């Protein structure tokens, strides 16, 4: 029984380390907090989430307007900095000053 346990553990360790080594080689990148490719993935996911909130008429006008403003702020930030990390931070942390209609805003019924 002990032999089976030790063999299973060794096999698991070898498989896990090989998997991590393979992933590291295929990525070819250092994973850090401000990695642009990681931020791009996170930004894309959060942008789609905000777009779903904005597009769904099940949500109230306020939450839809906030999502609209967050998307606008994130796009402006990306246009200024060309950084997905900065745009992602803006998308997550942006709080609109007011929810009053501006020219170009969607009209909610």
Rosetta blueprint (number, residue, H / E / L):
1 X L
2 X H
3 X H
4 X H
5 X H
6 X H
7 X H
8 X H
9 X H
10 X H
11 X H
12 X H
13 X H
14 X H
15 X H
16 X H
17 X H
18 X H
19 X H
20 X H
21 X H
22 X H
23 X H
24 X H
25 X H
26 X H
27 X H
28 X L
29 X L
30 X L
31 X L
32 X L
33 X L
34 X L
35 X L
36 X H
37 X H
38 X H
39 X H
40 X H
41 X H
42 X H
43 X H
44 X H
45 X H
46 X H
47 X H
48 X H
49 X H
50 X H
51 X H
52 X H
53 X H
54 X H
55 X H
56 X L
57 X L
58 X L
59 X L
60 X L
61 X H
62 X H
63 X H
64 X H
65 X H
66 X H
67 X H
68 X H
69 X H
70 X H
71 X H
72 X H
73 X H
74 X H
75 X H
76 X H
77 X H
78 X H
79 X H
80 X H
81 X H
82 X L
83 X L
84 X H
85 X H
86 X H
87 X H
88 X H
89 X H
90 X H
91 X H
92 X H
93 X H
94 X L
95 X L
96 X L
97 X L
98 X L
99 X L
100 X L
101 X L
102 X L
103 X L
104 X L
105 X L
106 X L
107 X L
108 X L
109 X L
